[in-house]
């Protein structure tokens, strides 16, 4: 018995005898393949969205240097003067306590002046009032910028 005849008897003949069943089988396989492809595409889209969110939060840095207690200013200066094309973005991460409410908040310290020099758009960080009002208190020794959720206004004393 040839292989072609065997294929016809085992596969093609039952399909011809029961066309509804054969159609449902083909439909089920196509639906399964479609679902697998949709899940794969959704997973890739979610991973891409997560990656872009992380790049938005942390920047597009390829290397991060961290130490307990912070990186010494001399090391940052040495890195900045190396003859390589690189961008140095100092950042402080810690916690702050509001004196009157004893509320603990995450503290992020960014060098917005350096970021503006790197071509970054820092105007959303400066607030809706515009950079001239936001920079008004920049020279004060104890000035900080806080989110609107704290209910503070420019010029308020945080204690």
N, C-alpha and C positions, 0 to 999 in steps of 0.2 A: 504494500500500500504506500503510495507516495505521500510526501509531507503535505502537499497542497490538498490532496483529497482528505487527509486527516484533519487539516485546518477547516475545510469546508464542513465536514460532518460534525465536528465538535463546537465550532463557533458560529459559522454563518447560518447553518440550517435552523438552529433554535432562534436566531434573531429574525429570520424570515417568517417563521411560524408564529411568533409572538411579537408583532411590531410595537404594541403599546409598552410591553415590558422592556423591549430593547430601547425604545425612545426614552423611557423613564431612567434606565440605566445610564444612557449617554448624558441625559440632563443632570442626573445626580453627580456624575463624575465632573462635568463642566462646572456645576455649582460648587463642588468641593475645591476644585482648582481655583475658582474665583475667590472663594472665602480665604484660602491660604494666601493668595496674592494680596488680598485686601488687608489681611492681618500683617503681612510683611511690610506693606506700604505704610500702614498706620504706625507700626513700630519704628520704621525709619523716620517718619515725620515727627514722632514724639522724641526720638533721640536727637534729631536735628534741632527741634525747638528747645530741648533741655540744654544742648550745647550752646546755642545762641544766647539763651538766658544766662548761662554761666559766663560767657564772654562779655555780656553786658554788665554783669555784676563785678567781675574780677578783671576785666580788660582782656586784651589779646596778648598777654604776656606768655612767653614760652618758658620762662624760668622765674621762680620765686625763691628768694633767699630770706629765711626767717631764723631768728635766734631767740633764745630766752633772754628777755631784757632788751631786745632790739639790736639792730646792726649799728655798729659804731659809725659816727659821722665820717671819720677818716676813710673807712672802707668804702662808704658810698661815694665819697669824693674821688677816691682812686678808681673806682669802677666807672664813674662818669667821665673821667679824663682819658680812658683807654681809647686807642685809635680804631675802635670798632663801631659799626653802626648799631647802636642799641639805645634804648630809651629807659631811663631810670625813673621809677614812679614810687617814691617813698609813701608808706602808709602805716598808720598806727591803728591797732585793734586792741581795745581794752573795754573796761566797764566803768561807767560814771555813776555817781550817786547824787541825786538832787537833795540838797541839804534840808529843805523844809519838809519834804514829803517822805524822805528816805527811800525813794523809788530808785531802783537800779536799772540802768539802761545800757545797751551796747554803745560803745563809743568808737567811731571810725574817724581817723584823722587823715585827710587827703591834702596833698600839696596842689591846690587848684591853680596857683600861679604857674607852676611847672607844667601842669596839664594843659593850660591855655597856650603855653609856649610850644608844646608839642602838636598844636593844631587841633586839640580836642575842644568840643563845644561845651563849655561849662556854664552857659547861661541858664539851662534848666535847674542847675544846682543852686544858683544864686537867688532864685525865687521869682515870683511873678511881678514884684515891684520894680525889677530891673537891676542891673548891676550897680548903678550909682547908689541906690539905697542900701543894697546888701553890703557894699564895701565901706559904707559909712562908719561901721563899728569895727572894721578889720584891724585898725591900729590899736584898739584897746587891748590892754594886756590880758584881761580875763574874758574876752569875747568868744562866744561859740555860736555855731549855727545849729538849730534843732529843728526837727520835723514839726509840722503843724499839729500833730496829734498830742503834743504836750500842752497846747493851749497858750503858748508864750508868744509875745509880740516883740518886734525889734526894739532893743533898748531895755527890755525887762531884766531884772536882776535875778539870776537863778540861785543865788545864795552862795 
